Amino acid sequence: MSLIPRWEYMTDDAKAMTKRVVLSALVLLLSLWVIRALIPWVIVALFGCWAFKWLSKSK
């Protein structure tokens, strides 16, 4: 059974569009997964930078 019903009856343009949409969705999901994994590190880095600046000014 095919993943998309009637795949063999779709036009070539429709197949190409479907493949582009699926590829775009996969890239988007991968990007969101990577960004979600990096957000805590970005917050820690920003806090560390702020703390370093604040501590270096107090001397």
Secondary structure, 3 states (H helix, E strand, C coil): CCCCCCHHHCCHHHHHHHHHHHHHHHHHHHHHHHHHHHHHHHHHHHHHHHHHHHHHHCC
